[in-house]
């Protein structure tokens, strides 16, 4: 075991001890393991970038779909308002015609009674 001491407290340097233990466990394979971990890190970073890009694209598509839906709803509401206005005008016209018809019938009835 190593007898390296930390200059501040006289206790063995923990970093050096960890390195020594890693060398004992992994030995010459340490470089190979580090290379494999680096490949894994790069793969994970690439996958993360792909997922982030997919999320951004999906978000953009959703916003576009929402905007299209809003535009469609607004157009249909405008059409509905126009049609409602037309029907209201027609109904008012029919009411006016009924009023006129009623007035004419009253006048006719009065004329008949006078004769």
Secondary structure, 3 states (H helix, E strand, C coil): CCCCCCCCCCCCCHHHHHHHHHHHHHHHHHHHHHHHHHHHHHHHHHHHHHHHHHHHHHHHHHHHHHHHHHHHHHHHHHHHHHHHHHHHHHHHHHHHHHHHHHHHHHHHHHHHHHC
